[in-house]
Amino acid sequence: MTDVDRLRARADELIERSRARAPASAADQRLRRRREAEVVRRVGRIAIADGAILAGAIVFALAVAPLGIMGAMLVALLLIVATIVFAALPAGAALPRSSN
């Protein structure tokens, strides 16, 4: 038996053991649903922020001036920053609002 065959056999055993686990309790299922909902909210916020950045770049390019290479780099940087910021924020946390 080669190393690859042994590794594959161990992986198959691990998969079978993980499938044989007892069904999750109601609390575990609620926790999983809550985590999944949190991921969906985060991805949704990221998509909205990235869409707004792209829409703003398109409007700027059409109405004011072409973006050029530096504008495209700035848009890419904004997309990266927005994605990281919204991925790092807790899903339940809202952005701070001014109390004016």
Summary of the structure (lengths in Angstrom):
residues: 100
radius of gyration: 22.8
end to end distance: 72.3
largest distance: 72.3
contacts: 198
relative contact order: 0.09
helix: 76%
strand: 0%
